[in-house]
Amino acid sequence: MHAMVRGRKPMPRLLDLYCGAGGAAQGYADAGWDVVGVDLYPQPNYPFEFHQANAIEFLAMLDQLNEVWMFDAIHASPPCQRFSTMTKRWARSNEHPDLIAPTREWLVKLELPYIIENVVGAPLHNPVLLCGSMFGLPLRRHRLFESNLLLLRPECDHRSQSRVIGVYGHPGGSSKRDGITFGSTEEWRAAMGTPWMNAPEMAEAIPPAYTHYLGQQLYAALG
């Protein structure tokens, strides 16, 4: 079931798992995808069709009902806490489940083009790394992306960034540390390109510029 745009071919449909508030979703939508989000928790700020559900159970349901055909590709952003620097620093990794492996098993089984996103240090297979510096953003939010397609990436160049906004923790006004400015919530929104999100949502989100870039590659791969 694909959304029809007047005078154009149907828009390809993407399933956005562990969708959060929709940073990845907005990028894919900007690249021409009809996006459907799934998350275990309510996401009142998610800007597209949303289903509250366990992501792996949702994939199992699609398989059982033979409704995988409703989607052309899948993006998944399993929770990153197990692999984050802070979790490892406090030796609390075992408190968080590894959802990457079971998610990948389902994505491979369903045989659709897929992308799995996570933090640096996560056990992704041959991932590409994206950074805000690649897209003219004042961010150094490094994220890894695994796919069963060949993904291209620009070069990371922090030297091109005259000002860097730290979008993590809590908005900190004009304070600086290690060359990074902890700006206000509005500065976070401008840096991320996510004007609909609140601060906690942005601290967890992917800048839409990342998935706009990847979504164009996914779109082209459909032929």
N, C-alpha and C positions, 0 to 999 in steps of 0.2 A: 504494500500500500504506500504509494509515493505521492507527495504533494505536487499538484499540477500548477505550473505558472503559466498564465495566459500567453499563448504564442510561443512557448518554449517547451522543450522536452521535460518530462517529470524530473523533479529534483531528487538526487540520490538521498537515501535516508541513512542516518548514522545513529547508532545506539551508544549513548554516553554513560558508561558505568562508573559508580562511585563519583557522581557528577558534581557534588558540592554545590556552590552557588552559581556555577556556570561559566567560569573563565574559559575553559577549554571549549565549551559549547558555543560561546559567542564567536570564537575564532573559526570554528568549522562552519557556522552559519554564514559568516562573512565570506567564506570560500565557496558558498553555494550549496551547502548541505541542509537538509531538513533534519533537525536534531531532536532526539527523544532522550530524556535523562532518567536515570535510576539511582537512587541512593537509599541507604538504610534509614536515614533520618529526614525529617521534614526540611524542605529547602524553599521557604516562602519567597526568596528573591531569585530563584531560578527562572530565567527569562523564556523558557520554552516548555513544551509538553513534558510533564514530570510524573513519575511513578515511584511511590515509596515502597521499596522492596529490597530484600537481600539480593545483591548483584548475581551471585553464583546460582541462587535459586531461580532468579529470573531467566538466566541462560538455560538452566535445566528445563524450565517451563516451555521456553521457545522450542527447544529440541523435542520435548515430549508432545507438544501440540503441532509439530511440524510447521512452525511459523517463523523460522529463521529467514525465510524468503522475504519477510517484511523489511529487512534491512540490507544495505549494501556494504556496510563496514561497521566496525566496532572500535570505540576508544575506551580504554579502562585506566583509571588512576587509583589503584588500590591504596589504602592508607599507608603512609610512609613512615609512621612513628617507629616501627621496628628497625628501620635502617637509617634514621636521622642521626646527625652528629650529636645532638644533645642527648638523645636516648642512649647512645653508646657511651657517651661521657659519664652518664650516671648509672651505667651497667644495668639498664632496665629493659633491654631488648626483648627478653623472654616474656615480658608482661604484655607484649603486643603480637598478635598472630601474623604469620606470613601468608598473605592472601595473593601474592604474585603467582606462586606456583599453581595453585588450583584454578586461578583465573586463566592463566596461560593454557592449562590443559583443556579447558572448555573452548577457548578461542581457537586452538588448533583443531579440536574436534569439529567445530562448526564450519570451518573452512571458508570463512570470510576474511577479506583484508582486515587487519587489526593493527592497532598501536597501543602499547602499554607504556604509561608514563610513571616515573618515580624519581626519587632523589638520587644524587650521586652517592654511590656505595650500595645501592640496591642491586640484587642479583638479576639484572636484565641481560638478555642475550644479544651481543653485538649492537649495543645501542648507539644512537647519535646523541650528542650533547648540544643543547640550545641555551643561549644566554641573551639577556636583554641587549647587550652591546651589538648583537647581530642585526637588530631591528631598529636601532636608533633610540632605544629606551634607556632611561637613566637607572637601570637595574642590573644587578649581577646575579640574577636568580638562575643558577645552573640547574637544568633538569634533563634527565635521560629519557629517551624514547626508543623502545624496541618495536620492531615490526616484522611481519612476514613479507613485506615489500622492501625494495631498496629505497632508502631515504637519503636525500642529499641534505647538506647543511652548509650555511655560510661559515666564515671564519670568525672566531671569538677574538675581539680586540678591545680590551679594557682601556687601552690608551686613548681610544676615540671618545671616551666618556668624560666630559668636563665636570659633571656633577652626578653623584650616585645616591639614590634614595634607598634606605634600608627598610623593606616592607616585611618585617617580622617582629614578633613580640608585640609591642604597643606603640602607637604613634607617639613621637617624642618631641614635637615642636621643632626647634631649629638646632637641637643638640647634635654634635658630631662625634664620631669615633672611628679611627683608622680610615679617615677620608670618606666615610659614609654618613650622610645626613639622615637622621630619624625625623622625617617630616610629619606634617599634620595628616589627618585622614584625607583631606582633599588633595594634598600632594601625593599621597598613596594612590588615590583614584586616578589622578592624571598620569602618574608614572606607569601604572598597570594597564590603563585603558579599561577600567571596570567601574564606571560611575554609579552603578546600581548596588554595589557591595558595601557592607560595613567592614570595619577594620579586622575583626577576627576572620571573616570570610576571605579577605584579601591576603592575610598572612598564610593561608593554605592554598591559594589559587594559582593557576597557571595564567600568565598574561595571554590574552587572546591572540596576540601577534604570533605566538609560537604555533598554535594550532591552525591559524589562518595559513601560515606557510606550509605546514604539513598537510592540511586539508586540500590545498591546491594539488599537491602531489598525489594524494589519494584519489581525488577527482579525475586527474589525468590517467591514473592507472585503470580506471573503469573502462577506458576506451570510448 
